[in-house]
């Protein structure tokens, strides 16, 4: 069960997602700092107070912290604008260029993905003729004291 859990965690998409979450959190901290330390003081020049988080009003003993909401709203709008103009807009432009044929598609510039398989010594000649490339050789225990020699091959997919 632990081995299966480890294999799940080590799949490429789980690791990529973890990296994206960490980078996203760091990006959020940078944008929050931009809002709190640069933009809010500029807004404060015109609004009178650079820190909106202390602005509240009370109705029937309930405190409404409208300043914290406005700050969070400004942070959200800036994050959305940065993502739109730095990620979405350039990606849409690139996809339109690929569609028009101005830029080669990713399949044309990325190296091929590889297909791997192991083989016994008896299969060596036939695999070489099929375009398989030898990557490594290893011994596998067969039971008792006997070992069997196996070979690891790769070839480009597609």
Protein Blocks (a to p, Z undefined) as FASTA:
>chain_A
ZZmmmmmmmpmklmmmmmmmmmmmmmmmmmmmmmmmmmmmmmmmmnopablklpccdeeh
iacdfklmmmmmmmmmmmmmmmmmmmmmmmmmmmmmmmnopaccfklmpccddddddddf
klmmmmmmnopacfbdcdddebhjbdcddddddddeZZ
